[in-house]
C-alpha cells in the first residue's frame, strides 16, 4: 500500500510549512490526485485519517480529494484522448506514439490554516 507513503510525505511537507509559518493549525487540505497515479482513493483517505491523528498541526484537518482525469496526447495525429478509456493506443489513428499529459501526479492544490 503505497498510499501510506504518499500520505506521510504530504503530511511532512504540510507540517514543516505550518511550523515555518507559525500557524495554529491546518484546517483543510486539497489534493489533486491523478486517476492513473495508482493511488486508491479509499486507501489514501483511510491512511490520511490515521496519520493526521499523529501530527502537531493537522489533527482536525479536512481532506478534499480531487481526481484529475488521465489525458494522453498522440504525436502522430496531434489529438488528445482519455487514457482510462482508450489506454495507450490513440482512438483516432490506432498508433501508440502517445504520452500522458495529465493524471499521473499527486499535488497539493490548497492548504487552509488558522
Phi and psi restraints in degrees (range 20) as a CNS / XPLOR table:
assign (resid 1 and name C) (resid 2 and name N)
       (resid 2 and name CA) (resid 2 and name C) 1.0 -77.2 20.0 2
assign (resid 2 and name N) (resid 2 and name CA)
       (resid 2 and name C) (resid 3 and name N) 1.0 -9.1 20.0 2
assign (resid 2 and name C) (resid 3 and name N)
       (resid 3 and name CA) (resid 3 and name C) 1.0 -58.6 20.0 2
assign (resid 3 and name N) (resid 3 and name CA)
       (resid 3 and name C) (resid 4 and name N) 1.0 -40.9 20.0 2
assign (resid 3 and name C) (resid 4 and name N)
       (resid 4 and name CA) (resid 4 and name C) 1.0 -61.9 20.0 2
assign (resid 4 and name N) (resid 4 and name CA)
       (resid 4 and name C) (resid 5 and name N) 1.0 -41.1 20.0 2
assign (resid 4 and name C) (resid 5 and name N)
       (resid 5 and name CA) (resid 5 and name C) 1.0 -61.6 20.0 2
assign (resid 5 and name N) (resid 5 and name CA)
       (resid 5 and name C) (resid 6 and name N) 1.0 -40.2 20.0 2
assign (resid 5 and name C) (resid 6 and name N)
       (resid 6 and name CA) (resid 6 and name C) 1.0 -67.7 20.0 2
assign (resid 6 and name N) (resid 6 and name CA)
       (resid 6 and name C) (resid 7 and name N) 1.0 -43.9 20.0 2
assign (resid 6 and name C) (resid 7 and name N)
       (resid 7 and name CA) (resid 7 and name C) 1.0 -57.7 20.0 2
assign (resid 7 and name N) (resid 7 and name CA)
       (resid 7 and name C) (resid 8 and name N) 1.0 -48.3 20.0 2
assign (resid 7 and name C) (resid 8 and name N)
       (resid 8 and name CA) (resid 8 and name C) 1.0 -59.5 20.0 2
assign (resid 8 and name N) (resid 8 and name CA)
       (resid 8 and name C) (resid 9 and name N) 1.0 -43.0 20.0 2
assign (resid 8 and name C) (resid 9 and name N)
       (resid 9 and name CA) (resid 9 and name C) 1.0 -62.6 20.0 2
assign (resid 9 and name N) (resid 9 and name CA)
       (resid 9 and name C) (resid 10 and name N) 1.0 -46.9 20.0 2
assign (resid 9 and name C) (resid 10 and name N)
       (resid 10 and name CA) (resid 10 and name C) 1.0 -62.7 20.0 2
assign (resid 10 and name N) (resid 10 and name CA)
       (resid 10 and name C) (resid 11 and name N) 1.0 -45.7 20.0 2
assign (resid 10 and name C) (resid 11 and name N)
       (resid 11 and name CA) (resid 11 and name C) 1.0 -62.4 20.0 2
assign (resid 11 and name N) (resid 11 and name CA)
       (resid 11 and name C) (resid 12 and name N) 1.0 -40.5 20.0 2
assign (resid 11 and name C) (resid 12 and name N)
       (resid 12 and name CA) (resid 12 and name C) 1.0 -59.5 20.0 2
assign (resid 12 and name N) (resid 12 and name CA)
       (resid 12 and name C) (resid 13 and name N) 1.0 -42.8 20.0 2
assign (resid 12 and name C) (resid 13 and name N)
       (resid 13 and name CA) (resid 13 and name C) 1.0 -62.8 20.0 2
assign (resid 13 and name N) (resid 13 and name CA)
       (resid 13 and name C) (resid 14 and name N) 1.0 -46.1 20.0 2
assign (resid 13 and name C) (resid 14 and name N)
       (resid 14 and name CA) (resid 14 and name C) 1.0 -68.0 20.0 2
assign (resid 14 and name N) (resid 14 and name CA)
       (resid 14 and name C) (resid 15 and name N) 1.0 -42.5 20.0 2
assign (resid 14 and name C) (resid 15 and name N)
       (resid 15 and name CA) (resid 15 and name C) 1.0 -61.9 20.0 2
assign (resid 15 and name N) (resid 15 and name CA)
       (resid 15 and name C) (resid 16 and name N) 1.0 -42.2 20.0 2
assign (resid 15 and name C) (resid 16 and name N)
       (resid 16 and name CA) (resid 16 and name C) 1.0 -63.4 20.0 2
assign (resid 16 and name N) (resid 16 and name CA)
       (resid 16 and name C) (resid 17 and name N) 1.0 -43.6 20.0 2
assign (resid 16 and name C) (resid 17 and name N)
       (resid 17 and name CA) (resid 17 and name C) 1.0 -62.2 20.0 2
assign (resid 17 and name N) (resid 17 and name CA)
       (resid 17 and name C) (resid 18 and name N) 1.0 -43.9 20.0 2
assign (resid 17 and name C) (resid 18 and name N)
       (resid 18 and name CA) (resid 18 and name C) 1.0 -61.3 20.0 2
assign (resid 18 and name N) (resid 18 and name CA)
       (resid 18 and name C) (resid 19 and name N) 1.0 -41.1 20.0 2
assign (resid 18 and name C) (resid 19 and name N)
       (resid 19 and name CA) (resid 19 and name C) 1.0 -65.4 20.0 2
assign (resid 19 and name N) (resid 19 and name CA)
       (resid 19 and name C) (resid 20 and name N) 1.0 -45.8 20.0 2
assign (resid 19 and name C) (resid 20 and name N)
       (resid 20 and name CA) (resid 20 and name C) 1.0 -63.2 20.0 2
assign (resid 20 and name N) (resid 20 and name CA)
       (resid 20 and name C) (resid 21 and name N) 1.0 -35.0 20.0 2
assign (resid 20 and name C) (resid 21 and name N)
       (resid 21 and name CA) (resid 21 and name C) 1.0 -93.0 20.0 2
assign (resid 21 and name N) (resid 21 and name CA)
       (resid 21 and name C) (resid 22 and name N) 1.0 2.1 20.0 2
assign (resid 21 and name C) (resid 22 and name N)
       (resid 22 and name CA) (resid 22 and name C) 1.0 54.6 20.0 2
assign (resid 22 and name N) (resid 22 and name CA)
       (resid 22 and name C) (resid 23 and name N) 1.0 47.0 20.0 2
assign (resid 22 and name C) (resid 23 and name N)
       (resid 23 and name CA) (resid 23 and name C) 1.0 -88.2 20.0 2
assign (resid 23 and name N) (resid 23 and name CA)
       (resid 23 and name C) (resid 24 and name N) 1.0 160.0 20.0 2
assign (resid 23 and name C) (resid 24 and name N)
       (resid 24 and name CA) (resid 24 and name C) 1.0 -77.4 20.0 2
assign (resid 24 and name N) (resid 24 and name CA)
       (resid 24 and name C) (resid 25 and name N) 1.0 -48.7 20.0 2
assign (resid 24 and name C) (resid 25 and name N)
       (resid 25 and name CA) (resid 25 and name C) 1.0 -162.4 20.0 2
assign (resid 25 and name N) (resid 25 and name CA)
       (resid 25 and name C) (resid 26 and name N) 1.0 159.3 20.0 2
assign (resid 25 and name C) (resid 26 and name N)
       (resid 26 and name CA) (resid 26 and name C) 1.0 -95.2 20.0 2
assign (resid 26 and name N) (resid 26 and name CA)
       (resid 26 and name C) (resid 27 and name N) 1.0 121.2 20.0 2
assign (resid 26 and name C) (resid 27 and name N)
       (resid 27 and name CA) (resid 27 and name C) 1.0 -101.7 20.0 2
assign (resid 27 and name N) (resid 27 and name CA)
       (resid 27 and name C) (resid 28 and name N) 1.0 -21.3 20.0 2
assign (resid 27 and name C) (resid 28 and name N)
       (resid 28 and name CA) (resid 28 and name C) 1.0 -154.2 20.0 2
assign (resid 28 and name N) (resid 28 and name CA)
       (resid 28 and name C) (resid 29 and name N) 1.0 139.5 20.0 2
assign (resid 28 and name C) (resid 29 and name N)
       (resid 29 and name CA) (resid 29 and name C) 1.0 -131.9 20.0 2
assign (resid 29 and name N) (resid 29 and name CA)
       (resid 29 and name C) (resid 30 and name N) 1.0 127.3 20.0 2
assign (resid 29 and name C) (resid 30 and name N)
       (resid 30 and name CA) (resid 30 and name C) 1.0 -111.7 20.0 2
assign (resid 30 and name N) (resid 30 and name CA)
       (resid 30 and name C) (resid 31 and name N) 1.0 123.8 20.0 2
assign (resid 30 and name C) (resid 31 and name N)
       (resid 31 and name CA) (resid 31 and name C) 1.0 -116.7 20.0 2
assign (resid 31 and name N) (resid 31 and name CA)
       (resid 31 and name C) (resid 32 and name N) 1.0 143.5 20.0 2
assign (resid 31 and name C) (resid 32 and name N)
       (resid 32 and name CA) (resid 32 and name C) 1.0 -105.3 20.0 2
assign (resid 32 and name N) (resid 32 and name CA)
       (resid 32 and name C) (resid 33 and name N) 1.0 123.1 20.0 2
assign (resid 32 and name C) (resid 33 and name N)
       (resid 33 and name CA) (resid 33 and name C) 1.0 -123.9 20.0 2
assign (resid 33 and name N) (resid 33 and name CA)
       (resid 33 and name C) (resid 34 and name N) 1.0 122.3 20.0 2
assign (resid 33 and name C) (resid 34 and name N)
       (resid 34 and name CA) (resid 34 and name C) 1.0 -68.2 20.0 2
assign (resid 34 and name N) (resid 34 and name CA)
       (resid 34 and name C) (resid 35 and name N) 1.0 140.4 20.0 2
assign (resid 34 and name C) (resid 35 and name N)
       (resid 35 and name CA) (resid 35 and name C) 1.0 -70.0 20.0 2
assign (resid 35 and name N) (resid 35 and name CA)
       (resid 35 and name C) (resid 36 and name N) 1.0 -14.4 20.0 2
assign (resid 35 and name C) (resid 36 and name N)
       (resid 36 and name CA) (resid 36 and name C) 1.0 -113.1 20.0 2
assign (resid 36 and name N) (resid 36 and name CA)
       (resid 36 and name C) (resid 37 and name N) 1.0 23.8 20.0 2
assign (resid 36 and name C) (resid 37 and name N)
       (resid 37 and name CA) (resid 37 and name C) 1.0 -78.2 20.0 2
assign (resid 37 and name N) (resid 37 and name CA)
       (resid 37 and name C) (resid 38 and name N) 1.0 -16.0 20.0 2
assign (resid 37 and name C) (resid 38 and name N)
       (resid 38 and name CA) (resid 38 and name C) 1.0 90.2 20.0 2
assign (resid 38 and name N) (resid 38 and name CA)
       (resid 38 and name C) (resid 39 and name N) 1.0 -0.2 20.0 2
assign (resid 38 and name C) (resid 39 and name N)
       (resid 39 and name CA) (resid 39 and name C) 1.0 -82.2 20.0 2
assign (resid 39 and name N) (resid 39 and name CA)
       (resid 39 and name C) (resid 40 and name N) 1.0 129.9 20.0 2
assign (resid 39 and name C) (resid 40 and name N)
       (resid 40 and name CA) (resid 40 and name C) 1.0 -94.8 20.0 2
assign (resid 40 and name N) (resid 40 and name CA)
       (resid 40 and name C) (resid 41 and name N) 1.0 116.4 20.0 2
assign (resid 40 and name C) (resid 41 and name N)
       (resid 41 and name CA) (resid 41 and name C) 1.0 -53.8 20.0 2
assign (resid 41 and name N) (resid 41 and name CA)
       (resid 41 and name C) (resid 42 and name N) 1.0 -47.1 20.0 2
assign (resid 41 and name C) (resid 42 and name N)
       (resid 42 and name CA) (resid 42 and name C) 1.0 -61.8 20.0 2
assign (resid 42 and name N) (resid 42 and name CA)
       (resid 42 and name C) (resid 43 and name N) 1.0 -41.5 20.0 2
assign (resid 42 and name C) (resid 43 and name N)
       (resid 43 and name CA) (resid 43 and name C) 1.0 -66.1 20.0 2
assign (resid 43 and name N) (resid 43 and name CA)
       (resid 43 and name C) (resid 44 and name N) 1.0 -40.9 20.0 2
assign (resid 43 and name C) (resid 44 and name N)
       (resid 44 and name CA) (resid 44 and name C) 1.0 -63.0 20.0 2
assign (resid 44 and name N) (resid 44 and name CA)
       (resid 44 and name C) (resid 45 and name N) 1.0 -48.2 20.0 2
assign (resid 44 and name C) (resid 45 and name N)
       (resid 45 and name CA) (resid 45 and name C) 1.0 -62.2 20.0 2
assign (resid 45 and name N) (resid 45 and name CA)
       (resid 45 and name C) (resid 46 and name N) 1.0 -42.8 20.0 2
assign (resid 45 and name C) (resid 46 and name N)
       (resid 46 and name CA) (resid 46 and name C) 1.0 -61.4 20.0 2
assign (resid 46 and name N) (resid 46 and name CA)
       (resid 46 and name C) (resid 47 and name N) 1.0 -44.5 20.0 2
assign (resid 46 and name C) (resid 47 and name N)
       (resid 47 and name CA) (resid 47 and name C) 1.0 -64.6 20.0 2
assign (resid 47 and name N) (resid 47 and name CA)
       (resid 47 and name C) (resid 48 and name N) 1.0 -40.0 20.0 2
assign (resid 47 and name C) (resid 48 and name N)
       (resid 48 and name CA) (resid 48 and name C) 1.0 -63.6 20.0 2
assign (resid 48 and name N) (resid 48 and name CA)
       (resid 48 and name C) (resid 49 and name N) 1.0 -46.7 20.0 2
assign (resid 48 and name C) (resid 49 and name N)
       (resid 49 and name CA) (resid 49 and name C) 1.0 -60.7 20.0 2
assign (resid 49 and name N) (resid 49 and name CA)
       (resid 49 and name C) (resid 50 and name N) 1.0 -37.3 20.0 2
assign (resid 49 and name C) (resid 50 and name N)
       (resid 50 and name CA) (resid 50 and name C) 1.0 -69.3 20.0 2
assign (resid 50 and name N) (resid 50 and name CA)
       (resid 50 and name C) (resid 51 and name N) 1.0 -47.8 20.0 2
assign (resid 50 and name C) (resid 51 and name N)
       (resid 51 and name CA) (resid 51 and name C) 1.0 -71.9 20.0 2
assign (resid 51 and name N) (resid 51 and name CA)
       (resid 51 and name C) (resid 52 and name N) 1.0 -34.8 20.0 2
assign (resid 51 and name C) (resid 52 and name N)
       (resid 52 and name CA) (resid 52 and name C) 1.0 -64.3 20.0 2
assign (resid 52 and name N) (resid 52 and name CA)
       (resid 52 and name C) (resid 53 and name N) 1.0 -26.4 20.0 2
assign (resid 52 and name C) (resid 53 and name N)
       (resid 53 and name CA) (resid 53 and name C) 1.0 -66.4 20.0 2
assign (resid 53 and name N) (resid 53 and name CA)
       (resid 53 and name C) (resid 54 and name N) 1.0 -17.1 20.0 2
assign (resid 53 and name C) (resid 54 and name N)
       (resid 54 and name CA) (resid 54 and name C) 1.0 -103.7 20.0 2
assign (resid 54 and name N) (resid 54 and name CA)
       (resid 54 and name C) (resid 55 and name N) 1.0 16.4 20.0 2
assign (resid 54 and name C) (resid 55 and name N)
       (resid 55 and name CA) (resid 55 and name C) 1.0 -104.8 20.0 2
assign (resid 55 and name N) (resid 55 and name CA)
       (resid 55 and name C) (resid 56 and name N) 1.0 169.5 20.0 2
assign (resid 55 and name C) (resid 56 and name N)
       (resid 56 and name CA) (resid 56 and name C) 1.0 -88.1 20.0 2
assign (resid 56 and name N) (resid 56 and name CA)
       (resid 56 and name C) (resid 57 and name N) 1.0 -40.7 20.0 2
assign (resid 56 and name C) (resid 57 and name N)
       (resid 57 and name CA) (resid 57 and name C) 1.0 -108.5 20.0 2
assign (resid 57 and name N) (resid 57 and name CA)
       (resid 57 and name C) (resid 58 and name N) 1.0 -11.6 20.0 2
assign (resid 57 and name C) (resid 58 and name N)
       (resid 58 and name CA) (resid 58 and name C) 1.0 -115.7 20.0 2
assign (resid 58 and name N) (resid 58 and name CA)
       (resid 58 and name C) (resid 59 and name N) 1.0 13.4 20.0 2
assign (resid 58 and name C) (resid 59 and name N)
       (resid 59 and name CA) (resid 59 and name C) 1.0 -54.3 20.0 2
assign (resid 59 and name N) (resid 59 and name CA)
       (resid 59 and name C) (resid 60 and name N) 1.0 -35.0 20.0 2
assign (resid 59 and name C) (resid 60 and name N)
       (resid 60 and name CA) (resid 60 and name C) 1.0 -110.3 20.0 2
assign (resid 60 and name N) (resid 60 and name CA)
       (resid 60 and name C) (resid 61 and name N) 1.0 18.7 20.0 2
assign (resid 60 and name C) (resid 61 and name N)
       (resid 61 and name CA) (resid 61 and name C) 1.0 -70.0 20.0 2
assign (resid 61 and name N) (resid 61 and name CA)
       (resid 61 and name C) (resid 62 and name N) 1.0 132.7 20.0 2
assign (resid 61 and name C) (resid 62 and name N)
       (resid 62 and name CA) (resid 62 and name C) 1.0 -89.0 20.0 2
assign (resid 62 and name N) (resid 62 and name CA)
       (resid 62 and name C) (resid 63 and name N) 1.0 135.2 20.0 2
assign (resid 62 and name C) (resid 63 and name N)
       (resid 63 and name CA) (resid 63 and name C) 1.0 -102.7 20.0 2
assign (resid 63 and name N) (resid 63 and name CA)
       (resid 63 and name C) (resid 64 and name N) 1.0 125.3 20.0 2
assign (resid 63 and name C) (resid 64 and name N)
       (resid 64 and name CA) (resid 64 and name C) 1.0 -105.9 20.0 2
assign (resid 64 and name N) (resid 64 and name CA)
       (resid 64 and name C) (resid 65 and name N) 1.0 117.1 20.0 2
assign (resid 64 and name C) (resid 65 and name N)
       (resid 65 and name CA) (resid 65 and name C) 1.0 -108.1 20.0 2
assign (resid 65 and name N) (resid 65 and name CA)
       (resid 65 and name C) (resid 66 and name N) 1.0 112.4 20.0 2
assign (resid 65 and name C) (resid 66 and name N)
       (resid 66 and name CA) (resid 66 and name C) 1.0 -109.4 20.0 2
assign (resid 66 and name N) (resid 66 and name CA)
       (resid 66 and name C) (resid 67 and name N) 1.0 124.1 20.0 2
assign (resid 66 and name C) (resid 67 and name N)
       (resid 67 and name CA) (resid 67 and name C) 1.0 -87.8 20.0 2
assign (resid 67 and name N) (resid 67 and name CA)
       (resid 67 and name C) (resid 68 and name N) 1.0 126.6 20.0 2
assign (resid 67 and name C) (resid 68 and name N)
       (resid 68 and name CA) (resid 68 and name C) 1.0 -99.3 20.0 2
assign (resid 68 and name N) (resid 68 and name CA)
       (resid 68 and name C) (resid 69 and name N) 1.0 125.5 20.0 2
assign (resid 68 and name C) (resid 69 and name N)
       (resid 69 and name CA) (resid 69 and name C) 1.0 -62.2 20.0 2
assign (resid 69 and name N) (resid 69 and name CA)
       (resid 69 and name C) (resid 70 and name N) 1.0 140.9 20.0 2
assign (resid 69 and name C) (resid 70 and name N)
       (resid 70 and name CA) (resid 70 and name C) 1.0 -81.7 20.0 2
assign (resid 70 and name N) (resid 70 and name CA)
       (resid 70 and name C) (resid 71 and name N) 1.0 116.1 20.0 2
assign (resid 70 and name C) (resid 71 and name N)
       (resid 71 and name CA) (resid 71 and name C) 1.0 -122.9 20.0 2
assign (resid 71 and name N) (resid 71 and name CA)
       (resid 71 and name C) (resid 72 and name N) 1.0 132.5 20.0 2
assign (resid 71 and name C) (resid 72 and name N)
       (resid 72 and name CA) (resid 72 and name C) 1.0 -114.1 20.0 2
assign (resid 72 and name N) (resid 72 and name CA)
       (resid 72 and name C) (resid 73 and name N) 1.0 162.5 20.0 2
assign (resid 72 and name C) (resid 73 and name N)
       (resid 73 and name CA) (resid 73 and name C) 1.0 -125.3 20.0 2
assign (resid 73 and name N) (resid 73 and name CA)
       (resid 73 and name C) (resid 74 and name N) 1.0 133.3 20.0 2
assign (resid 73 and name C) (resid 74 and name N)
       (resid 74 and name CA) (resid 74 and name C) 1.0 -95.9 20.0 2
assign (resid 74 and name N) (resid 74 and name CA)
       (resid 74 and name C) (resid 75 and name N) 1.0 121.0 20.0 2
assign (resid 74 and name C) (resid 75 and name N)
       (resid 75 and name CA) (resid 75 and name C) 1.0 -75.0 20.0 2
assign (resid 75 and name N) (resid 75 and name CA)
       (resid 75 and name C) (resid 76 and name N) 1.0 -18.4 20.0 2
assign (resid 75 and name C) (resid 76 and name N)
       (resid 76 and name CA) (resid 76 and name C) 1.0 -80.4 20.0 2
assign (resid 76 and name N) (resid 76 and name CA)
       (resid 76 and name C) (resid 77 and name N) 1.0 -49.5 20.0 2
assign (resid 76 and name C) (resid 77 and name N)
       (resid 77 and name CA) (resid 77 and name C) 1.0 -106.7 20.0 2
assign (resid 77 and name N) (resid 77 and name CA)
       (resid 77 and name C) (resid 78 and name N) 1.0 1.7 20.0 2
assign (resid 77 and name C) (resid 78 and name N)
       (resid 78 and name CA) (resid 78 and name C) 1.0 63.5 20.0 2
assign (resid 78 and name N) (resid 78 and name CA)
       (resid 78 and name C) (resid 79 and name N) 1.0 30.0 20.0 2
assign (resid 78 and name C) (resid 79 and name N)
       (resid 79 and name CA) (resid 79 and name C) 1.0 -106.3 20.0 2
assign (resid 79 and name N) (resid 79 and name CA)
       (resid 79 and name C) (resid 80 and name N) 1.0 153.8 20.0 2
assign (resid 79 and name C) (resid 80 and name N)
       (resid 80 and name CA) (resid 80 and name C) 1.0 -106.2 20.0 2
assign (resid 80 and name N) (resid 80 and name CA)
       (resid 80 and name C) (resid 81 and name N) 1.0 154.2 20.0 2
assign (resid 80 and name C) (resid 81 and name N)
       (resid 81 and name CA) (resid 81 and name C) 1.0 -155.3 20.0 2
assign (resid 81 and name N) (resid 81 and name CA)
       (resid 81 and name C) (resid 82 and name N) 1.0 160.4 20.0 2
assign (resid 81 and name C) (resid 82 and name N)
       (resid 82 and name CA) (resid 82 and name C) 1.0 -75.7 20.0 2
assign (resid 82 and name N) (resid 82 and name CA)
       (resid 82 and name C) (resid 83 and name N) 1.0 117.3 20.0 2
assign (resid 82 and name C) (resid 83 and name N)
       (resid 83 and name CA) (resid 83 and name C) 1.0 -62.5 20.0 2
assign (resid 83 and name N) (resid 83 and name CA)
       (resid 83 and name C) (resid 84 and name N) 1.0 -42.7 20.0 2
assign (resid 83 and name C) (resid 84 and name N)
       (resid 84 and name CA) (resid 84 and name C) 1.0 -71.2 20.0 2
assign (resid 84 and name N) (resid 84 and name CA)
       (resid 84 and name C) (resid 85 and name N) 1.0 -18.1 20.0 2
assign (resid 84 and name C) (resid 85 and name N)
       (resid 85 and name CA) (resid 85 and name C) 1.0 -87.2 20.0 2
assign (resid 85 and name N) (resid 85 and name CA)
       (resid 85 and name C) (resid 86 and name N) 1.0 -40.1 20.0 2
assign (resid 85 and name C) (resid 86 and name N)
       (resid 86 and name CA) (resid 86 and name C) 1.0 -112.6 20.0 2
assign (resid 86 and name N) (resid 86 and name CA)
       (resid 86 and name C) (resid 87 and name N) 1.0 -11.6 20.0 2
assign (resid 86 and name C) (resid 87 and name N)
       (resid 87 and name CA) (resid 87 and name C) 1.0 74.1 20.0 2
assign (resid 87 and name N) (resid 87 and name CA)
       (resid 87 and name C) (resid 88 and name N) 1.0 -143.8 20.0 2
assign (resid 87 and name C) (resid 88 and name N)
       (resid 88 and name CA) (resid 88 and name C) 1.0 -83.4 20.0 2
assign (resid 88 and name N) (resid 88 and name CA)
       (resid 88 and name C) (resid 89 and name N) 1.0 -29.2 20.0 2
assign (resid 88 and name C) (resid 89 and name N)
       (resid 89 and name CA) (resid 89 and name C) 1.0 -77.7 20.0 2
assign (resid 89 and name N) (resid 89 and name CA)
       (resid 89 and name C) (resid 90 and name N) 1.0 132.9 20.0 2
assign (resid 89 and name C) (resid 90 and name N)
       (resid 90 and name CA) (resid 90 and name C) 1.0 -66.3 20.0 2
assign (resid 90 and name N) (resid 90 and name CA)
       (resid 90 and name C) (resid 91 and name N) 1.0 130.5 20.0 2
assign (resid 90 and name C) (resid 91 and name N)
       (resid 91 and name CA) (resid 91 and name C) 1.0 -71.6 20.0 2
assign (resid 91 and name N) (resid 91 and name CA)
       (resid 91 and name C) (resid 92 and name N) 1.0 -18.4 20.0 2
assign (resid 91 and name C) (resid 92 and name N)
       (resid 92 and name CA) (resid 92 and name C) 1.0 -84.6 20.0 2
assign (resid 92 and name N) (resid 92 and name CA)
       (resid 92 and name C) (resid 93 and name N) 1.0 -49.3 20.0 2
assign (resid 92 and name C) (resid 93 and name N)
       (resid 93 and name CA) (resid 93 and name C) 1.0 -109.4 20.0 2
assign (resid 93 and name N) (resid 93 and name CA)
       (resid 93 and name C) (resid 94 and name N) 1.0 -13.0 20.0 2
assign (resid 93 and name C) (resid 94 and name N)
       (resid 94 and name CA) (resid 94 and name C) 1.0 81.8 20.0 2
assign (resid 94 and name N) (resid 94 and name CA)
       (resid 94 and name C) (resid 95 and name N) 1.0 -2.2 20.0 2
assign (resid 94 and name C) (resid 95 and name N)
       (resid 95 and name CA) (resid 95 and name C) 1.0 -84.1 20.0 2
assign (resid 95 and name N) (resid 95 and name CA)
       (resid 95 and name C) (resid 96 and name N) 1.0 160.3 20.0 2
assign (resid 95 and name C) (resid 96 and name N)
       (resid 96 and name CA) (resid 96 and name C) 1.0 -108.3 20.0 2
assign (resid 96 and name N) (resid 96 and name CA)
       (resid 96 and name C) (resid 97 and name N) 1.0 23.7 20.0 2
assign (resid 96 and name C) (resid 97 and name N)
       (resid 97 and name CA) (resid 97 and name C) 1.0 -85.1 20.0 2
assign (resid 97 and name N) (resid 97 and name CA)
       (resid 97 and name C) (resid 98 and name N) 1.0 62.8 20.0 2
assign (resid 97 and name C) (resid 98 and name N)
       (resid 98 and name CA) (resid 98 and name C) 1.0 -126.2 20.0 2
assign (resid 98 and name N) (resid 98 and name CA)
       (resid 98 and name C) (resid 99 and name N) 1.0 162.4 20.0 2
assign (resid 98 and name C) (resid 99 and name N)
       (resid 99 and name CA) (resid 99 and name C) 1.0 -146.8 20.0 2
assign (resid 99 and name N) (resid 99 and name CA)
       (resid 99 and name C) (resid 100 and name N) 1.0 155.7 20.0 2
assign (resid 99 and name C) (resid 100 and name N)
       (resid 100 and name CA) (resid 100 and name C) 1.0 -77.6 20.0 2
assign (resid 100 and name N) (resid 100 and name CA)
       (resid 100 and name C) (resid 101 and name N) 1.0 130.0 20.0 2
assign (resid 100 and name C) (resid 101 and name N)
       (resid 101 and name CA) (resid 101 and name C) 1.0 -95.8 20.0 2
assign (resid 101 and name N) (resid 101 and name CA)
       (resid 101 and name C) (resid 102 and name N) 1.0 -49.9 20.0 2
assign (resid 101 and name C) (resid 102 and name N)
       (resid 102 and name CA) (resid 102 and name C) 1.0 -135.6 20.0 2
assign (resid 102 and name N) (resid 102 and name CA)
       (resid 102 and name C) (resid 103 and name N) 1.0 159.3 20.0 2
assign (resid 102 and name C) (resid 103 and name N)
       (resid 103 and name CA) (resid 103 and name C) 1.0 108.2 20.0 2
assign (resid 103 and name N) (resid 103 and name CA)
       (resid 103 and name C) (resid 104 and name N) 1.0 3.9 20.0 2
assign (resid 103 and name C) (resid 104 and name N)
       (resid 104 and name CA) (resid 104 and name C) 1.0 -102.7 20.0 2
assign (resid 104 and name N) (resid 104 and name CA)
       (resid 104 and name C) (resid 105 and name N) 1.0 -25.1 20.0 2
assign (resid 104 and name C) (resid 105 and name N)
       (resid 105 and name CA) (resid 105 and name C) 1.0 -93.3 20.0 2
assign (resid 105 and name N) (resid 105 and name CA)
       (resid 105 and name C) (resid 106 and name N) 1.0 164.0 20.0 2
assign (resid 105 and name C) (resid 106 and name N)
       (resid 106 and name CA) (resid 106 and name C) 1.0 -119.8 20.0 2
assign (resid 106 and name N) (resid 106 and name CA)
       (resid 106 and name C) (resid 107 and name N) 1.0 122.1 20.0 2
assign (resid 106 and name C) (resid 107 and name N)
       (resid 107 and name CA) (resid 107 and name C) 1.0 -135.9 20.0 2
assign (resid 107 and name N) (resid 107 and name CA)
       (resid 107 and name C) (resid 108 and name N) 1.0 142.8 20.0 2
assign (resid 107 and name C) (resid 108 and name N)
       (resid 108 and name CA) (resid 108 and name C) 1.0 -78.2 20.0 2
assign (resid 108 and name N) (resid 108 and name CA)
       (resid 108 and name C) (resid 109 and name N) 1.0 121.2 20.0 2
assign (resid 108 and name C) (resid 109 and name N)
       (resid 109 and name CA) (resid 109 and name C) 1.0 -94.9 20.0 2
assign (resid 109 and name N) (resid 109 and name CA)
       (resid 109 and name C) (resid 110 and name N) 1.0 -41.3 20.0 2
assign (resid 109 and name C) (resid 110 and name N)
       (resid 110 and name CA) (resid 110 and name C) 1.0 -156.9 20.0 2
assign (resid 110 and name N) (resid 110 and name CA)
       (resid 110 and name C) (resid 111 and name N) 1.0 146.2 20.0 2
assign (resid 110 and name C) (resid 111 and name N)
       (resid 111 and name CA) (resid 111 and name C) 1.0 -133.5 20.0 2
assign (resid 111 and name N) (resid 111 and name CA)
       (resid 111 and name C) (resid 112 and name N) 1.0 126.2 20.0 2
assign (resid 111 and name C) (resid 112 and name N)
       (resid 112 and name CA) (resid 112 and name C) 1.0 -109.0 20.0 2
assign (resid 112 and name N) (resid 112 and name CA)
       (resid 112 and name C) (resid 113 and name N) 1.0 130.8 20.0 2
assign (resid 112 and name C) (resid 113 and name N)
       (resid 113 and name CA) (resid 113 and name C) 1.0 -130.6 20.0 2
assign (resid 113 and name N) (resid 113 and name CA)
       (resid 113 and name C) (resid 114 and name N) 1.0 163.9 20.0 2
